[in-house]
Amino acid sequence: MPLIPEEPQIHESAQGPRATPAAGRPASTPRPVPGPRSAASPRPGRPGPGPARPTPPVSPRQHTSATQPPTPRPENRSVPRSSSPTQPQVQMIPAPTDGALDAAEEAVDLLLETGRTPGDILVLTTGEQHPWATHELSFGDASYWAQHDARDDVFFADAAAVERASARPVVVVAVNGGGDDAAARALPAALARASALLIVCGDPQRINSVLGAGV
C-alpha cells in the first residue's frame, strides 16, 4: 500500500527571518516617487495656462469695463518726467513695430478694467490706421469726427490728424510705422493732449530717441 505524503504544514517560524534594523540605525522609510506634473499644476513661479486672448474688437464700442484690478504687466515701464503737476505721466510699453497696435489695444483694455471711462481715451497710430477708424471713415469725414466730438467712446485716429483731436485724460500712441519723422511729430502733439497719462507703444530704442529729443 503506497504511502500518501502528508501536506506540509507552514508554521509561523517558517516565514523566514524578519528584517530588523541594525543596532543604532532606524529603519529607513521608503521615499514616495513623484508623479508627472500635470498642466493644471504649473511650475512654481510661473502662471498656469489661461484662456486664449480673444481677437481684438473692430469697434471700440465692444470694450467693457471690469471692477477687478488687473495683474501688473512686468514689461511696462514708466519714463521719468518732470514733477510739475500739469505734466502728464509717460509710460512706455515695448513692442515691435508690427505689434504696437496690439499692445495699444491691450493698454486700452487695461485702462477700462481699472475704471477709466471710454470717452477719456484717445488712441493715435503713426502707421496703418486702426480698423475701426478705417471703417468709420468710409461713411465720411464729418460722421467720423462727430463721434470724436461726442466723447462717448474710445476714439482711434491717425497721428497725422492729431491737430484735430481735442485733449483727453489719456492718450495712447501706437508707433506702428510711418518712420522716425512720424513718431517725432506724433509724440509731442500727443503729450500736449494728454492731461493725465501718455502711453507709448513701440520699439524702445526708437521711442527713447524721440523722448530724449525733448518730448
Buried (B, 14 or more C-beta within 10 A) or exposed (E): EEEEEEEEEEEEEEEEEEEEEEEEEEEEEEEEEEEEEEEEEEEEEEEEEEEEEEEBBEBBEEBEEEEEEEEEEEEBEEBEBEEEEEEBBBBBBBBEBEBBBBBBBBBBBBBBBEEBBBBBBBBBBBBBBBBBBBBBBEEEEEEBBEBBEEBEBBBBBBBBBBEEBEEBBBBBBBBBBBEEEBBBBBBBBBBEBBBEBBBBBBBBEBBBBBBEEEB
